[in-house]
């Protein structure tokens, strides 16, 4: 869970998340899930916000059943696929989901 002020403070990053979601043509449910994941797992100073945005979008697309490949999300978000690969399962677990075993 996150505080209401967090959404305001992260306005620029949420706008960037929406831009990447537009490039991926994600549906509204995937966008909403990605937004919630991002806001609930705000990065520590040593963690990349673009990487967290991309991992959130990938995980959000899984939750919504509007899946995109890690490569497609990485390309749209201008991050390495490895960044997404290293973060998405943890995001799902922290949100109370059981990530797929593949």
C-alpha positions as CSV (number, residue, x, y, z in Angstrom):
1,X,0.0,0.0,0.0
2,X,1.1,3.5,-0.6
3,X,0.3,7.0,0.7
4,X,-1.9,9.4,-1.2
5,X,1.0,11.9,-1.5
6,X,3.1,9.3,-3.1
7,X,1.0,9.4,-6.3
8,X,1.5,13.2,-6.5
9,X,5.2,12.9,-5.9
10,X,5.6,10.3,-8.6
11,X,3.5,12.2,-11.2
12,X,6.3,12.4,-13.7
13,X,7.2,8.7,-13.3
14,X,3.6,7.7,-13.7
15,X,3.3,9.8,-16.9
16,X,6.4,8.0,-18.2
17,X,4.8,4.6,-17.2
18,X,1.7,5.7,-19.3
19,X,3.9,6.6,-22.3
20,X,5.5,3.1,-22.2
21,X,2.0,1.5,-21.8
22,X,0.9,3.5,-24.9
23,X,3.8,2.2,-26.9
24,X,2.8,-1.3,-25.9
25,X,-0.9,-0.7,-26.5
26,X,-1.8,-2.1,-23.1
27,X,-5.4,-2.3,-22.0
28,X,-6.6,-0.2,-19.0
29,X,-6.6,-3.2,-16.6
30,X,-2.9,-3.9,-17.3
31,X,-2.1,-0.2,-16.9
32,X,-4.0,0.0,-13.6
33,X,-2.2,-3.1,-12.2
34,X,1.2,-1.7,-13.3
35,X,0.5,1.6,-11.7
36,X,-0.5,-0.1,-8.4
37,X,2.6,-2.3,-8.5
38,X,4.9,0.6,-9.2
39,X,3.4,2.8,-6.5
40,X,3.5,0.1,-3.9
41,X,7.1,-0.8,-4.6
42,X,8.8,2.6,-5.1
43,X,12.4,2.1,-5.6
44,X,15.1,2.9,-3.1
45,X,17.7,5.4,-4.3
46,X,19.9,2.6,-5.5
47,X,17.1,1.0,-7.6
48,X,16.3,2.2,-11.1
49,X,12.9,3.9,-11.6
50,X,12.8,3.0,-15.4
51,X,13.6,-0.6,-14.5
52,X,10.8,-0.7,-11.9
53,X,8.4,0.9,-14.4
54,X,9.2,-1.7,-17.0
55,X,9.0,-4.6,-14.5
56,X,5.6,-3.2,-13.2
57,X,4.3,-3.0,-16.8
58,X,5.3,-6.6,-17.5
59,X,3.9,-7.9,-14.3
60,X,0.7,-5.8,-14.7
61,X,0.2,-7.2,-18.2
62,X,0.5,-10.7,-16.7
63,X,-2.1,-10.0,-14.0
64,X,-4.5,-8.5,-16.6
65,X,-4.1,-11.3,-19.1
66,X,-2.8,-8.7,-21.7
67,X,0.7,-10.2,-21.7
68,X,3.6,-8.7,-23.6
69,X,7.1,-10.2,-23.9
70,X,9.9,-9.1,-21.6
71,X,11.8,-8.0,-24.8
72,X,8.9,-5.9,-26.0
73,X,8.5,-4.2,-22.6
74,X,12.2,-3.7,-22.3
75,X,12.4,-2.1,-25.8
76,X,9.4,0.2,-25.1
77,X,10.8,1.2,-21.7
78,X,14.4,1.6,-22.9
79,X,15.8,-0.9,-20.3
80,X,17.6,-4.2,-20.5
81,X,15.4,-7.3,-20.6
82,X,17.5,-8.6,-17.7
83,X,16.3,-5.8,-15.6
84,X,12.7,-6.9,-16.0
85,X,13.7,-10.6,-15.6
86,X,15.3,-9.8,-12.2
87,X,12.3,-7.8,-10.8
88,X,9.0,-9.0,-12.0
89,X,8.6,-12.1,-9.8
90,X,9.4,-10.2,-6.7
91,X,6.8,-7.5,-7.6
92,X,4.1,-10.2,-8.0
93,X,5.1,-11.9,-4.7
94,X,5.1,-8.7,-2.8
95,X,1.6,-7.9,-4.2
96,X,0.3,-11.3,-3.0
97,X,0.4,-13.1,-6.3
98,X,2.1,-16.4,-7.0
99,X,4.3,-15.9,-10.1
100,X,4.2,-18.6,-12.7
101,X,7.0,-21.1,-12.5
102,X,8.1,-20.8,-16.1
